[in-house]
Structure formats: C-alpha cells, structure tokens
Amino acid sequence: MQKIVEAVVRNGDQRVPVGLVSIKQALEMPERGMLEFSHPAYEAGKTDIFVNRETLSKLM
C-alpha cells in the first residue's frame, strides 16, 4: 500500500493545496517554490502538520 501525502505551496502564512500524491511522486516533484508535504503519519488533506522534502525522504 502506498502512503499518500498532500502537496502544498507555501505562500506567506498560507498553504495552497497542489494535490494528493504518493511519497515517491512527492520526492520526484520539481524543486520549485516552497513545496511542503503533509506528514505521512497523518491523514492527507486533513492534517495541519507539514514537512519539507528532506524530512519527507527521511521518513520513508
């Protein structure tokens, strides 16, 4: 089973949702902008706990 995370772009104090992706897809996303990802231990799209790409790769 693949774990799904929510990808968001940080815009000041707000997070703009980009979509729901697998962790593999998240790590393959271009490194443009201020991308963050929901923590994989929590439900994607419902949590307000986000991590950066480096932390996400360590959690795999």
Distance bins in CASP14 RR format, pairs under 12 A and 6 or more apart:
PFRMAT RR
TARGET T0000
AUTHOR 0000-0000-0000
RMODE 2
METHOD distances of the structure
MODEL  1
1 22 0 0 0 0 0 1 0 0 0 0 0
1 23 0 0 0 0 0 1 0 0 0 0 0
1 40 0 0 0 0 0 1 0 0 0 0 0
2 20 0 0 0 0 0 1 0 0 0 0 0
2 21 0 0 0 0 1 0 0 0 0 0 0
2 22 1 0 1 0 0 0 0 0 0 0 0
2 23 1 0 0 1 0 0 0 0 0 0 0
2 24 1 0 0 1 0 0 0 0 0 0 0
2 25 0 0 0 0 1 0 0 0 0 0 0
2 26 0 0 0 0 0 1 0 0 0 0 0
2 40 0 0 0 0 0 1 0 0 0 0 0
2 44 0 0 0 0 0 1 0 0 0 0 0
2 60 0 0 0 0 0 1 0 0 0 0 0
3 20 0 0 0 0 0 1 0 0 0 0 0
3 21 0 0 0 0 0 1 0 0 0 0 0
3 22 1 0 0 1 0 0 0 0 0 0 0
3 23 1 0 1 0 0 0 0 0 0 0 0
3 24 0 0 0 0 1 0 0 0 0 0 0
3 25 0 0 0 0 0 1 0 0 0 0 0
3 26 0 0 0 0 1 0 0 0 0 0 0
3 27 0 0 0 0 0 1 0 0 0 0 0
3 37 0 0 0 0 0 1 0 0 0 0 0
3 38 0 0 0 0 0 1 0 0 0 0 0
3 39 0 0 0 0 0 1 0 0 0 0 0
3 40 1 0 1 0 0 0 0 0 0 0 0
3 41 0 0 0 0 1 0 0 0 0 0 0
3 42 0 0 0 0 0 1 0 0 0 0 0
3 43 0 0 0 0 0 1 0 0 0 0 0
3 44 0 0 0 0 1 0 0 0 0 0 0
3 56 0 0 0 0 0 1 0 0 0 0 0
3 59 0 0 0 0 1 0 0 0 0 0 0
3 60 0 0 0 0 1 0 0 0 0 0 0
4 19 0 0 0 0 1 0 0 0 0 0 0
4 20 1 0 1 0 0 0 0 0 0 0 0
4 21 1 0 0 1 0 0 0 0 0 0 0
4 22 1 0 0 1 0 0 0 0 0 0 0
4 23 1 0 0 1 0 0 0 0 0 0 0
4 24 0 0 0 0 0 1 0 0 0 0 0
4 25 0 0 0 0 1 0 0 0 0 0 0
4 26 0 0 0 0 1 0 0 0 0 0 0
4 37 0 0 0 0 0 1 0 0 0 0 0
4 38 0 0 0 0 1 0 0 0 0 0 0
4 39 0 0 0 0 0 1 0 0 0 0 0
4 40 0 0 0 0 1 0 0 0 0 0 0
4 42 0 0 0 0 0 1 0 0 0 0 0
4 43 0 0 0 0 1 0 0 0 0 0 0
4 44 1 0 1 0 0 0 0 0 0 0 0
4 45 0 0 0 0 1 0 0 0 0 0 0
4 46 0 0 0 0 0 1 0 0 0 0 0
4 47 0 0 0 0 0 1 0 0 0 0 0
5 17 0 0 0 0 0 1 0 0 0 0 0
5 18 0 0 0 0 0 1 0 0 0 0 0
5 19 0 0 0 0 1 0 0 0 0 0 0
5 20 1 0 0 1 0 0 0 0 0 0 0
5 21 1 0 0 1 0 0 0 0 0 0 0
5 22 1 0 0 1 0 0 0 0 0 0 0
5 23 1 0 1 0 0 0 0 0 0 0 0
5 24 0 0 0 0 0 1 0 0 0 0 0
5 25 0 0 0 0 1 0 0 0 0 0 0
5 26 1 0 1 0 0 0 0 0 0 0 0
5 27 0 0 0 0 1 0 0 0 0 0 0
5 29 0 0 0 0 0 1 0 0 0 0 0
5 35 0 0 0 0 0 1 0 0 0 0 0
5 36 0 0 0 0 1 0 0 0 0 0 0
5 37 1 0 1 0 0 0 0 0 0 0 0
5 38 1 0 1 0 0 0 0 0 0 0 0
5 39 1 0 0 1 0 0 0 0 0 0 0
5 40 1 0 1 0 0 0 0 0 0 0 0
5 41 0 0 0 0 0 1 0 0 0 0 0
5 42 0 0 0 0 1 0 0 0 0 0 0
5 43 0 0 0 0 0 1 0 0 0 0 0
5 44 1 0 1 0 0 0 0 0 0 0 0
5 45 0 0 0 0 1 0 0 0 0 0 0
5 46 0 0 0 0 0 1 0 0 0 0 0
5 47 0 0 0 0 1 0 0 0 0 0 0
5 49 0 0 0 0 0 1 0 0 0 0 0
5 50 0 0 0 0 1 0 0 0 0 0 0
5 51 0 0 0 0 1 0 0 0 0 0 0
5 52 0 0 0 0 0 1 0 0 0 0 0
5 53 0 0 0 0 0 1 0 0 0 0 0
5 55 0 0 0 0 0 1 0 0 0 0 0
5 56 1 0 0 1 0 0 0 0 0 0 0
5 57 0 0 0 0 0 1 0 0 0 0 0
5 59 0 0 0 0 1 0 0 0 0 0 0
5 60 0 0 0 0 0 1 0 0 0 0 0
6 15 0 0 0 0 1 0 0 0 0 0 0
6 16 0 0 0 0 0 1 0 0 0 0 0
6 17 1 0 0 1 0 0 0 0 0 0 0
6 18 1 0 0 1 0 0 0 0 0 0 0
6 19 1 0 0 1 0 0 0 0 0 0 0
6 20 1 0 1 0 0 0 0 0 0 0 0
6 21 0 0 0 0 1 0 0 0 0 0 0
6 22 0 0 0 0 0 1 0 0 0 0 0
6 23 0 0 0 0 0 1 0 0 0 0 0
6 25 0 0 0 0 0 1 0 0 0 0 0
6 26 0 0 0 0 1 0 0 0 0 0 0
6 35 0 0 0 0 0 1 0 0 0 0 0
6 36 0 0 0 0 1 0 0 0 0 0 0
6 37 1 0 0 1 0 0 0 0 0 0 0
6 38 1 0 1 0 0 0 0 0 0 0 0
6 39 0 0 0 0 1 0 0 0 0 0 0
6 40 0 0 0 0 0 1 0 0 0 0 0
6 42 0 0 0 0 1 0 0 0 0 0 0
6 43 0 0 0 0 1 0 0 0 0 0 0
6 44 1 0 1 0 0 0 0 0 0 0 0
6 45 1 0 1 0 0 0 0 0 0 0 0
6 46 0 0 0 0 1 0 0 0 0 0 0
6 47 1 0 0 1 0 0 0 0 0 0 0
6 48 0 0 0 0 0 1 0 0 0 0 0
6 49 0 0 0 0 0 1 0 0 0 0 0
6 50 0 0 0 0 1 0 0 0 0 0 0
6 51 0 0 0 0 0 1 0 0 0 0 0
6 56 0 0 0 0 0 1 0 0 0 0 0
7 15 0 0 0 0 1 0 0 0 0 0 0
7 16 0 0 0 0 1 0 0 0 0 0 0
7 17 1 0 0 1 0 0 0 0 0 0 0
7 18 1 0 1 0 0 0 0 0 0 0 0
7 19 1 0 1 0 0 0 0 0 0 0 0
7 20 1 0 0 1 0 0 0 0 0 0 0
7 21 1 0 1 0 0 0 0 0 0 0 0
7 22 0 0 0 0 0 1 0 0 0 0 0
7 23 0 0 0 0 0 1 0 0 0 0 0
7 25 0 0 0 0 1 0 0 0 0 0 0
7 26 1 0 1 0 0 0 0 0 0 0 0
7 27 0 0 0 0 0 1 0 0 0 0 0
7 28 0 0 0 0 0 1 0 0 0 0 0
7 29 1 0 0 1 0 0 0 0 0 0 0
7 30 0 0 0 0 0 1 0 0 0 0 0
7 32 0 0 0 0 0 1 0 0 0 0 0
7 33 0 0 0 0 0 1 0 0 0 0 0
7 34 0 0 0 0 0 1 0 0 0 0 0
7 35 1 0 0 1 0 0 0 0 0 0 0
7 36 1 0 0 1 0 0 0 0 0 0 0
7 37 1 0 1 0 0 0 0 0 0 0 0
7 38 0 0 0 0 1 0 0 0 0 0 0
7 44 0 0 0 0 1 0 0 0 0 0 0
7 45 0 0 0 0 0 1 0 0 0 0 0
7 50 0 0 0 0 1 0 0 0 0 0 0
7 51 0 0 0 0 0 1 0 0 0 0 0
7 52 0 0 0 0 0 1 0 0 0 0 0
7 53 0 0 0 0 0 1 0 0 0 0 0
7 56 0 0 0 0 0 1 0 0 0 0 0
8 14 0 0 0 0 1 0 0 0 0 0 0
8 15 1 0 1 0 0 0 0 0 0 0 0
8 16 1 0 0 1 0 0 0 0 0 0 0
8 17 1 0 1 0 0 0 0 0 0 0 0
8 18 1 0 0 1 0 0 0 0 0 0 0
8 19 1 0 0 1 0 0 0 0 0 0 0
8 20 0 0 0 0 0 1 0 0 0 0 0
8 21 0 0 0 0 0 1 0 0 0 0 0
8 26 0 0 0 0 0 1 0 0 0 0 0
8 29 0 0 0 0 0 1 0 0 0 0 0
8 33 0 0 0 0 0 1 0 0 0 0 0
8 34 0 0 0 0 1 0 0 0 0 0 0
8 35 1 0 0 1 0 0 0 0 0 0 0
8 36 1 0 1 0 0 0 0 0 0 0 0
8 37 1 0 0 1 0 0 0 0 0 0 0
8 38 1 0 0 1 0 0 0 0 0 0 0
8 39 0 0 0 0 0 1 0 0 0 0 0
8 44 0 0 0 0 0 1 0 0 0 0 0
8 45 0 0 0 0 1 0 0 0 0 0 0
8 47 0 0 0 0 0 1 0 0 0 0 0
8 48 0 0 0 0 0 1 0 0 0 0 0
8 49 0 0 0 0 0 1 0 0 0 0 0
8 50 1 0 0 1 0 0 0 0 0 0 0
8 51 0 0 0 0 0 1 0 0 0 0 0
8 52 0 0 0 0 0 1 0 0 0 0 0
9 15 1 0 0 1 0 0 0 0 0 0 0
9 16 1 0 1 0 0 0 0 0 0 0 0
9 17 0 0 0 0 1 0 0 0 0 0 0
9 18 1 0 1 0 0 0 0 0 0 0 0
9 19 0 0 0 0 0 1 0 0 0 0 0
9 29 0 0 0 0 0 1 0 0 0 0 0
9 30 0 0 0 0 0 1 0 0 0 0 0
9 32 0 0 0 0 1 0 0 0 0 0 0
9 33 1 0 0 1 0 0 0 0 0 0 0
9 34 1 0 1 0 0 0 0 0 0 0 0
9 35 1 0 0 1 0 0 0 0 0 0 0
9 36 1 0 0 1 0 0 0 0 0 0 0
9 37 0 0 0 0 0 1 0 0 0 0 0
9 50 0 0 0 0 0 1 0 0 0 0 0
10 16 0 0 0 0 1 0 0 0 0 0 0
10 17 0 0 0 0 0 1 0 0 0 0 0
10 18 0 0 0 0 0 1 0 0 0 0 0
10 33 1 0 0 1 0 0 0 0 0 0 0
10 34 1 1 0 0 0 0 0 0 0 0 0
10 35 1 0 0 1 0 0 0 0 0 0 0
10 36 1 0 1 0 0 0 0 0 0 0 0
10 37 0 0 0 0 0 1 0 0 0 0 0
10 50 0 0 0 0 1 0 0 0 0 0 0
10 51 0 0 0 0 0 1 0 0 0 0 0
10 52 0 0 0 0 1 0 0 0 0 0 0
11 17 0 0 0 0 0 1 0 0 0 0 0
11 18 0 0 0 0 0 1 0 0 0 0 0
11 33 0 0 0 0 1 0 0 0 0 0 0
11 34 1 0 0 1 0 0 0 0 0 0 0
11 35 0 0 0 0 0 1 0 0 0 0 0
11 36 0 0 0 0 0 1 0 0 0 0 0
12 33 0 0 0 0 0 1 0 0 0 0 0
12 34 0 0 0 0 1 0 0 0 0 0 0
12 36 0 0 0 0 0 1 0 0 0 0 0
13 34 0 0 0 0 0 1 0 0 0 0 0
14 34 0 0 0 0 0 1 0 0 0 0 0
14 36 0 0 0 0 0 1 0 0 0 0 0
14 48 0 0 0 0 0 1 0 0 0 0 0
15 34 0 0 0 0 1 0 0 0 0 0 0
15 35 0 0 0 0 0 1 0 0 0 0 0
15 36 1 0 0 1 0 0 0 0 0 0 0
15 37 0 0 0 0 0 1 0 0 0 0 0
15 38 0 0 0 0 1 0 0 0 0 0 0
15 45 0 0 0 0 0 1 0 0 0 0 0
15 47 0 0 0 0 0 1 0 0 0 0 0
15 48 0 0 0 0 1 0 0 0 0 0 0
15 49 0 0 0 0 0 1 0 0 0 0 0
15 50 1 0 0 1 0 0 0 0 0 0 0
16 33 0 0 0 0 0 1 0 0 0 0 0
16 34 0 0 0 0 1 0 0 0 0 0 0
16 35 0 0 0 0 0 1 0 0 0 0 0
16 36 0 0 0 0 0 1 0 0 0 0 0
17 35 0 0 0 0 0 1 0 0 0 0 0
17 36 0 0 0 0 0 1 0 0 0 0 0
17 37 0 0 0 0 0 1 0 0 0 0 0
17 38 0 0 0 0 1 0 0 0 0 0 0
17 44 0 0 0 0 0 1 0 0 0 0 0
17 45 1 0 0 1 0 0 0 0 0 0 0
17 46 0 0 0 0 0 1 0 0 0 0 0
17 50 0 0 0 0 0 1 0 0 0 0 0
18 25 0 0 0 0 0 1 0 0 0 0 0
18 26 0 0 0 0 1 0 0 0 0 0 0
18 29 0 0 0 0 1 0 0 0 0 0 0
18 30 0 0 0 0 0 1 0 0 0 0 0
18 32 0 0 0 0 0 1 0 0 0 0 0
18 33 0 0 0 0 0 1 0 0 0 0 0
18 34 0 0 0 0 0 1 0 0 0 0 0
18 35 1 0 0 1 0 0 0 0 0 0 0
18 36 0 0 0 0 1 0 0 0 0 0 0
18 37 0 0 0 0 1 0 0 0 0 0 0
18 38 0 0 0 0 0 1 0 0 0 0 0
18 44 0 0 0 0 0 1 0 0 0 0 0
18 45 0 0 0 0 0 1 0 0 0 0 0
18 50 0 0 0 0 0 1 0 0 0 0 0
19 25 0 0 0 0 1 0 0 0 0 0 0
19 26 0 0 0 0 1 0 0 0 0 0 0
19 29 0 0 0 0 0 1 0 0 0 0 0
19 35 0 0 0 0 0 1 0 0 0 0 0
19 36 0 0 0 0 0 1 0 0 0 0 0
19 37 0 0 0 0 0 1 0 0 0 0 0
19 38 0 0 0 0 0 1 0 0 0 0 0
19 44 0 0 0 0 1 0 0 0 0 0 0
19 45 0 0 0 0 1 0 0 0 0 0 0
20 26 0 0 0 0 1 0 0 0 0 0 0
20 37 0 0 0 0 0 1 0 0 0 0 0
20 38 0 0 0 0 1 0 0 0 0 0 0
20 40 0 0 0 0 0 1 0 0 0 0 0
20 43 0 0 0 0 0 1 0 0 0 0 0
20 44 1 0 1 0 0 0 0 0 0 0 0
20 45 1 0 0 1 0 0 0 0 0 0 0
20 46 0 0 0 0 0 1 0 0 0 0 0
21 27 0 0 0 0 1 0 0 0 0 0 0
21 28 0 0 0 0 1 0 0 0 0 0 0
21 29 1 0 0 1 0 0 0 0 0 0 0
21 35 0 0 0 0 0 1 0 0 0 0 0
21 37 0 0 0 0 1 0 0 0 0 0 0
21 38 0 0 0 0 0 1 0 0 0 0 0
21 40 0 0 0 0 0 1 0 0 0 0 0
21 44 0 0 0 0 1 0 0 0 0 0 0
21 45 0 0 0 0 0 1 0 0 0 0 0
21 56 0 0 0 0 0 1 0 0 0 0 0
22 28 0 0 0 0 1 0 0 0 0 0 0
22 29 0 0 0 0 0 1 0 0 0 0 0
22 37 0 0 0 0 0 1 0 0 0 0 0
22 40 0 0 0 0 1 0 0 0 0 0 0
22 44 0 0 0 0 0 1 0 0 0 0 0
22 56 0 0 0 0 0 1 0 0 0 0 0
22 60 0 0 0 0 0 1 0 0 0 0 0
23 29 0 0 0 0 0 1 0 0 0 0 0
23 37 1 0 0 1 0 0 0 0 0 0 0
23 38 0 0 0 0 0 1 0 0 0 0 0
23 39 0 0 0 0 0 1 0 0 0 0 0
23 40 1 0 0 1 0 0 0 0 0 0 0
23 41 0 0 0 0 0 1 0 0 0 0 0
23 44 0 0 0 0 0 1 0 0 0 0 0
23 51 0 0 0 0 0 1 0 0 0 0 0
23 53 0 0 0 0 0 1 0 0 0 0 0
23 55 0 0 0 0 0 1 0 0 0 0 0
23 56 1 0 0 1 0 0 0 0 0 0 0
23 57 0 0 0 0 1 0 0 0 0 0 0
23 58 0 0 0 0 0 1 0 0 0 0 0
23 59 1 0 0 1 0 0 0 0 0 0 0
23 60 1 0 1 0 0 0 0 0 0 0 0
24 37 0 0 0 0 0 1 0 0 0 0 0
24 40 0 0 0 0 0 1 0 0 0 0 0
24 56 0 0 0 0 0 1 0 0 0 0 0
24 57 0 0 0 0 0 1 0 0 0 0 0
24 60 0 0 0 0 1 0 0 0 0 0 0
25 35 0 0 0 0 0 1 0 0 0 0 0
25 37 0 0 0 0 0 1 0 0 0 0 0
25 53 0 0 0 0 0 1 0 0 0 0 0
25 56 0 0 0 0 0 1 0 0 0 0 0
26 35 0 0 0 0 1 0 0 0 0 0 0
26 36 0 0 0 0 1 0 0 0 0 0 0
26 37 1 0 1 0 0 0 0 0 0 0 0
26 38 0 0 0 0 1 0 0 0 0 0 0
26 39 0 0 0 0 0 1 0 0 0 0 0
26 40 0 0 0 0 1 0 0 0 0 0 0
26 44 0 0 0 0 0 1 0 0 0 0 0
26 50 0 0 0 0 0 1 0 0 0 0 0
26 51 0 0 0 0 0 1 0 0 0 0 0
26 52 0 0 0 0 0 1 0 0 0 0 0
26 53 1 0 0 1 0 0 0 0 0 0 0
26 54 0 0 0 0 0 1 0 0 0 0 0
26 55 0 0 0 0 0 1 0 0 0 0 0
26 56 1 0 0 1 0 0 0 0 0 0 0
26 57 0 0 0 0 1 0 0 0 0 0 0
26 59 0 0 0 0 0 1 0 0 0 0 0
26 60 0 0 0 0 1 0 0 0 0 0 0
27 35 0 0 0 0 0 1 0 0 0 0 0
27 37 0 0 0 0 1 0 0 0 0 0 0
27 40 0 0 0 0 0 1 0 0 0 0 0
27 51 0 0 0 0 0 1 0 0 0 0 0
27 52 0 0 0 0 0 1 0 0 0 0 0
27 53 1 0 0 1 0 0 0 0 0 0 0
27 54 0 0 0 0 1 0 0 0 0 0 0
27 55 0 0 0 0 0 1 0 0 0 0 0
27 56 1 0 0 1 0 0 0 0 0 0 0
27 57 1 0 1 0 0 0 0 0 0 0 0
27 58 0 0 0 0 0 1 0 0 0 0 0
27 59 0 0 0 0 0 1 0 0 0 0 0
27 60 1 0 0 1 0 0 0 0 0 0 0
28 35 0 0 0 0 0 1 0 0 0 0 0
28 53 0 0 0 0 0 1 0 0 0 0 0
28 56 0 0 0 0 0 1 0 0 0 0 0
28 57 0 0 0 0 0 1 0 0 0 0 0
29 35 1 0 0 1 0 0 0 0 0 0 0
29 36 0 0 0 0 0 1 0 0 0 0 0
29 37 0 0 0 0 1 0 0 0 0 0 0
29 52 0 0 0 0 0 1 0 0 0 0 0
29 53 1 0 0 1 0 0 0 0 0 0 0
29 56 0 0 0 0 0 1 0 0 0 0 0
29 57 0 0 0 0 0 1 0 0 0 0 0
30 53 0 0 0 0 0 1 0 0 0 0 0
31 52 0 0 0 0 0 1 0 0 0 0 0
31 53 1 0 0 1 0 0 0 0 0 0 0
31 54 0 0 0 0 0 1 0 0 0 0 0
32 53 0 0 0 0 0 1 0 0 0 0 0
33 52 0 0 0 0 0 1 0 0 0 0 0
33 53 0 0 0 0 0 1 0 0 0 0 0
34 50 0 0 0 0 0 1 0 0 0 0 0
34 52 0 0 0 0 1 0 0 0 0 0 0
34 53 0 0 0 0 0 1 0 0 0 0 0
35 50 0 0 0 0 1 0 0 0 0 0 0
35 51 0 0 0 0 0 1 0 0 0 0 0
35 52 1 0 0 1 0 0 0 0 0 0 0
35 53 1 0 0 1 0 0 0 0 0 0 0
35 54 0 0 0 0 0 1 0 0 0 0 0
35 56 0 0 0 0 1 0 0 0 0 0 0
36 47 0 0 0 0 0 1 0 0 0 0 0
36 48 0 0 0 0 0 1 0 0 0 0 0
36 49 0 0 0 0 0 1 0 0 0 0 0
36 50 1 0 1 0 0 0 0 0 0 0 0
36 51 1 0 0 1 0 0 0 0 0 0 0
36 52 1 0 0 1 0 0 0 0 0 0 0
36 53 0 0 0 0 1 0 0 0 0 0 0
36 54 0 0 0 0 0 1 0 0 0 0 0
36 55 0 0 0 0 1 0 0 0 0 0 0
36 56 0 0 0 0 1 0 0 0 0 0 0
37 44 0 0 0 0 1 0 0 0 0 0 0
37 45 0 0 0 0 0 1 0 0 0 0 0
37 47 0 0 0 0 0 1 0 0 0 0 0
37 49 0 0 0 0 0 1 0 0 0 0 0
37 50 1 0 0 1 0 0 0 0 0 0 0
37 51 1 0 1 0 0 0 0 0 0 0 0
37 52 1 0 0 1 0 0 0 0 0 0 0
37 53 1 0 0 1 0 0 0 0 0 0 0
37 54 0 0 0 0 0 1 0 0 0 0 0
37 55 0 0 0 0 1 0 0 0 0 0 0
37 56 1 0 1 0 0 0 0 0 0 0 0
37 57 0 0 0 0 0 1 0 0 0 0 0
37 59 0 0 0 0 1 0 0 0 0 0 0
37 60 0 0 0 0 0 1 0 0 0 0 0
38 44 1 0 1 0 0 0 0 0 0 0 0
38 45 1 0 0 1 0 0 0 0 0 0 0
38 46 0 0 0 0 1 0 0 0 0 0 0
38 47 1 0 1 0 0 0 0 0 0 0 0
38 48 0 0 0 0 1 0 0 0 0 0 0
38 49 1 0 0 1 0 0 0 0 0 0 0
38 50 1 0 1 0 0 0 0 0 0 0 0
38 51 1 0 0 1 0 0 0 0 0 0 0
38 52 0 0 0 0 0 1 0 0 0 0 0
38 55 0 0 0 0 0 1 0 0 0 0 0
38 56 0 0 0 0 1 0 0 0 0 0 0
38 59 0 0 0 0 0 1 0 0 0 0 0
39 45 0 0 0 0 0 1 0 0 0 0 0
39 46 0 0 0 0 0 1 0 0 0 0 0
39 47 1 0 0 1 0 0 0 0 0 0 0
39 48 0 0 0 0 1 0 0 0 0 0 0
39 49 1 0 1 0 0 0 0 0 0 0 0
39 50 1 0 0 1 0 0 0 0 0 0 0
39 51 1 0 1 0 0 0 0 0 0 0 0
39 52 0 0 0 0 0 1 0 0 0 0 0
39 55 0 0 0 0 1 0 0 0 0 0 0
39 56 0 0 0 0 1 0 0 0 0 0 0
39 58 0 0 0 0 0 1 0 0 0 0 0
39 59 1 0 0 1 0 0 0 0 0 0 0
40 47 0 0 0 0 1 0 0 0 0 0 0
40 49 0 0 0 0 1 0 0 0 0 0 0
40 50 0 0 0 0 0 1 0 0 0 0 0
40 51 0 0 0 0 1 0 0 0 0 0 0
40 55 0 0 0 0 0 1 0 0 0 0 0
40 56 1 0 0 1 0 0 0 0 0 0 0
40 57 0 0 0 0 0 1 0 0 0 0 0
40 58 0 0 0 0 0 1 0 0 0 0 0
40 59 1 0 1 0 0 0 0 0 0 0 0
40 60 0 0 0 0 1 0 0 0 0 0 0
41 47 0 0 0 0 1 0 0 0 0 0 0
41 49 0 0 0 0 1 0 0 0 0 0 0
41 50 0 0 0 0 0 1 0 0 0 0 0
41 51 0 0 0 0 1 0 0 0 0 0 0
41 55 0 0 0 0 0 1 0 0 0 0 0
41 56 0 0 0 0 0 1 0 0 0 0 0
41 59 1 0 0 1 0 0 0 0 0 0 0
42 48 0 0 0 0 1 0 0 0 0 0 0
42 49 1 0 1 0 0 0 0 0 0 0 0
42 50 0 0 0 0 1 0 0 0 0 0 0
42 51 0 0 0 0 0 1 0 0 0 0 0
42 59 0 0 0 0 0 1 0 0 0 0 0
43 49 0 0 0 0 0 1 0 0 0 0 0
44 50 0 0 0 0 0 1 0 0 0 0 0
49 55 0 0 0 0 0 1 0 0 0 0 0
49 56 0 0 0 0 0 1 0 0 0 0 0
49 59 0 0 0 0 0 1 0 0 0 0 0
50 56 0 0 0 0 1 0 0 0 0 0 0
51 57 0 0 0 0 1 0 0 0 0 0 0
51 58 0 0 0 0 1 0 0 0 0 0 0
51 59 1 0 0 1 0 0 0 0 0 0 0
51 60 0 0 0 0 0 1 0 0 0 0 0
52 58 0 0 0 0 0 1 0 0 0 0 0
52 59 0 0 0 0 0 1 0 0 0 0 0
53 59 0 0 0 0 0 1 0 0 0 0 0
53 60 0 0 0 0 0 1 0 0 0 0 0
54 60 0 0 0 0 0 1 0 0 0 0 0
END
